[in-house]
């Protein structure tokens, strides 16, 4: 049960990272050309994996989570460890900067769920 919840959380975080990296790229394009010449050229990682799902990319581990679930009938909690798959090692510095935001998203998402929501198949699919 928890493994499925973790996988869904990881997929959401990865989708968020991809969408935020595309907005970062648009900000870079709007920068003046003079500043671009002064900076070192940036190497961009590929944004799509294509159909090569058999090869797992480099993993980025997050610290373990122990979170309370939303509950009226008693204490329920979820304990999980999450690792994010990267397309390239070049993403590690960006992930280092965004770890607090990623952890906050995961914490807010999981603590807003009840045990009933995360224990059913339908709830796991929604997560």
DRENTORVO-82699 format. One record per residue: x, y, z of N, C-alpha, C in turn; residue in one letter. Coordinates in steps of 0.001 Angstrom, whole numbers, plus 500000, padded with zeros to 6 digits. Layout:
REM residues N
    n_px    n_py    n_pz   ca_px   ca_py   ca_pz    c_px    c_py    c_pz  zakol
       X       Y       Z       X       Y       Z       X       Y       Z      a
...
//
This chain:
REM residues 127
    n_px    n_py    n_pz   ca_px   ca_py   ca_pz    c_px    c_py    c_pz  zakol
  500836  498816  500000  500000  500000  500000  500879  501245  500000      x
  501825  501299  500916  502671  502486  501013  503571  502638  499793      x
  504016  501525  499246  504865  501592  498064  504130  502242  496902      x
  502870  501891  496722  502076  502477  495647  501876  503969  495886      x
  501622  504357  497120  501469  505774  497459  502759  506518  497162      x
  503886  505916  497491  505174  506552  497235  505424  506722  495740      x
  505108  505698  494978  505315  505795  493540  504472  506906  492931      x
  503236  507023  493376  502386  508096  492868  502913  509465  493285      x
  503418  509575  494505  503991  510842  494965  505209  511208  494137      x
  506026  510227  493863  507227  510472  493073  506856  510948  491674      x
  505838  510332  491083  505411  510754  489751  504930  512200  489772      x
  504219  512598  490803  503755  513976  490913  504905  514951  491055      x
  505896  514594  491857  507058  515463  492055  507844  515588  490760      x
  508012  514498  490051  508742  514545  488787  508009  515425  487778      x
  506689  515304  487728  505909  516158  486826  506070  517622  487202      x
  506097  517900  488491  506278  519280  488943  507660  519786  488555      x
  508697  518943  488715  510048  519355  488354  510159  519643  486862      x
  509532  518818  486054  509584  519034  484611  508894  520339  484246      x
  507744  520608  484849  507031  521845  484531  507777  523063  485052      x
  508417  522955  486209  509149  524106  486734  510433  524330  485956      x
  511064  523274  485448  512280  523463  484667  511967  524111  483327      x
  510788  523862  482762  510428  524520  481510  510176  526004  481731      x
  509639  526384  482897  509453  527806  483181  510795  528475  483434      x
  511754  527740  484035  513093  528278  484234  513768  528522  482892      x
  513561  527633  481922  514151  527801  480607  513593  529034  479910      x
  512303  529328  480079  511730  530503  479439  512292  531778  480052      x
  512599  531765  481351  513215  532927  481983  514620  533141  481445      x
  515345  532062  481179  516691  532173  480643  516646  532764  479246      x
  515660  532413  478437  515551  532929  477077  515273  534426  477067      x
  514593  534928  478090  514255  536337  478144  515413  537206  478636      x
  516485  536607  479139  517621  537366  479657  518327  538074  478503      x
  518917  539239  478778  519642  539969  477737  520812  539149  477196      x
  521152  539397  475926  522217  538640  475282  523580  538944  475896      x
  523775  540155  476410  525058  540522  476999  525358  539664  478223      x
  524367  539418  479053  524566  538589  480238  524837  537143  479844      x
  524241  536690  478780  524440  535313  478335  525880  535090  477883      x
  526493  536107  477275  527876  535982  476835  528828  535934  478018      x
  528523  536640  479093  529393  536680  480260  529349  535371  481043      x
  528215  534701  481056  528072  533452  481798  528654  532290  481006      x
  528951  531225  481746  529389  530000  481089  528196  529391  480367      x
  528425  528716  479275  527294  528082  478586  526677  527002  479467      x
  525356  526977  479483  524645  526011  480315  524390  524744  479511      x
  524544  523617  480179  524263  522331  479557  522896  521901  480037      x
  522003  521666  479103  520655  521272  479504  520504  519765  479372      x
  519795  519199  480330  519538  517761  480324  518348  517476  479424      x
  518301  516308  478848  517132  515969  478032  515878  515932  478890      x
  514777  516437  478352  513545  516509  479136  512647  515311  478920      x
  512893  514521  477889  512044  513370  477629  512888  512110  477605      x
  512349  511056  478175  513049  509784  478199  512713  508943  476991      x
  511686  509299  476282  511271  508483  475157  510662  507186  475641      x
  510963  506101  474959  510386  504811  475332  511381  503930  476069      x
  512497  504473  476504  513531  503692  477180  513282  503665  478685      x
  512273  502892  479101  511934  502810  480514  512688  501690  481214      x
  513391  500849  480465  514122  499745  481069  515370  500240  481791      x
  515979  501299  481287  517178  501844  481916  516784  502902  482932      x
  517092  502630  484185  516763  503569  485259  517885  504586  485361      x
  517507  505859  485456  518484  506926  485567  519050  507024  486974      x
  519944  507981  487198  520512  508176  488534  519413  508513  489542      x
  519537  507985  490742  518522  508189  491775  518971  509282  492741      x
  518015  510080  493206  518261  511144  494178  517436  510823  495425      x
  518082  510353  496509  517318  509967  497704  516905  511179  498536      x
  515692  511125  499063  515218  512124  500019  515277  511504  501409      x
  515363  512332  502439  515332  511826  503805  513994  511147  504056      x
  513956  510142  504942  512694  509435  505219  511618  510366  505783      x
  510370  510021  505499  509206  510759  505980  508470  509907  507009      x
  508018  510511  508104  507058  509908  509024  505998  510972  509242      x
  504806  510739  508692  503767  511763  508667  502464  511232  509234      x
  501736  512094  509930  500405  511748  510419  499406  511896  509284      x
  498514  510916  509194  497419  511013  508239  496257  511727  508901      x
  495409  512318  508107  494214  512986  508600  493274  511920  509148      x
  492945  512006  510469  492150  510941  511075  491341  511468  512246      x
  490069  511027  512331  489213  511356  513468  489155  510208  514469      x
  489411  508999  514009  489201  507822  514844  490459  507321  515546      x
  491550  507968  515450  492775  507510  516103  493995  507956  515331      x
  495157  507563  515842  496375  507990  515171  496747  507014  514072      x
  496855  507538  512917  497324  506789  511753  498478  507576  511164      x
  499502  506867  510763  500632  507554  510159  501173  506736  509000      x
  501951  507401  508188  502612  506749  507062  504108  507015  507212      x
  504879  505978  507009  506335  506088  507069  506854  505646  505713      x
  507611  506517  505057  508049  506178  503708  509408  506786  503392      x
  510049  506179  502424  511305  506681  501881  511090  506874  500387      x
  511517  508006  499881  511288  508336  498474  512624  508645  497811      x
  512794  508114  496610  513943  508442  495779  513419  508945  494440      x
  514018  510002  493945  513602  510591  492677  514560  510139  491578      x
  514006  509715  490460  514837  509330  489328  515138  510570  488496      x
  516396  510702  488098  516825  511834  487288  517100  511358  485863      x
  516950  512259  484915  517331  511945  483540  518844  511959  483392      x
  519486  512817  484195  520918  513019  484072  521467  513494  485407      x
  522744  513251  485648  523392  513741  486867  523441  515272  486884      x
  523246  515900  485737  523280  517356  485662  522145  517997  486455      x
  521105  517233  486773  519963  517763  487519  520203  517804  489024      x
  521256  517153  489507  521502  517075  490947  521611  518453  491606      x
  522347  519417  491048  522399  520741  491695  521027  521413  491788      x
  520200  521234  490763  518857  521819  490795  518001  521141  491860      x
  518113  519823  491963  517369  519101  493000  517848  519498  494390      x
  519161  519711  494550  519690  520154  495845  519027  521457  496286      x
  518807  522360  495338  518172  523640  495654  516687  523483  495971      x
  516026  522522  495323  514571  522412  495428  514090  521355  496415      x
  514996  520723  497160  514589  519688  498119  513565  520206  499122      x
  513727  521396  499709  512699  521860  500658  511317  521996  500023      x
  511260  522459  498795  509977  522614  498106  509370  521243  497801      x
  510200  520318  497349  509724  518968  497036  509198  518293  498290      x
  509957  518383  499387  509516  517768  500647  508214  518397  501126      x
  508086  519706  500987  506867  520391  501417  505655  519908  500618      x
  505817  519737  499326  504718  519247  498485  504307  517842  498910      x
  505284  516988  499146  504982  515616  499568  504295  515618  500927      x
  504791  516419  501858  504205  516484  503203  502767  516986  503134      x
  502536  518073  502401  501175  518612  502301  500222  517639  501627      x
  500711  516931  500628  499859  515974  499919  499484  514799  500808      x
  500454  514220  501483  500182  513026  502283  499419  513327  503570      x
  499690  514453  504226  498991  514754  505481  497542  515172  505253      x
  497183  515505  504037  495796  515862  503735  494945  514635  503419      x
  495553  513463  503405  494845  512226  503071  494478  511459  504336      x
  493345  510762  504280  492945  509884  505379  493440  508473  505078      x
  493407  507630  506106  493809  506240  505917  492936  505564  504870      x
  491656  505867  504902  490732  505264  503948  491073  505667  502516      x
  491516  506908  502339  491856  507380  500994  493102  506687  500445      x
  494090  506473  501277  495333  505886  500776  495335  504367  500832      x
  494358  503763  501492  494353  502303  501599  493533  501628  500501      x
  492702  502369  499802  491901  501775  498730  492595  501956  497384      x
  492249  501117  496447  492832  501198  495108  492476  502523  494434      x
  491232  502955  494580  490792  504215  493976  491554  505400  494574      x
  491762  505363  495888  492510  506431  496547  493954  506491  496095      x
  494552  505341  495890  495935  505290  495414  496035  505863  494006      x
  495060  505560  493172  495071  506087  491810  494916  507600  491807      x
  494101  508128  492711  493932  509582  492800  495204  510265  493288      x
  495880  509620  494201  497102  510202  494755  498175  510246  493691      x
//
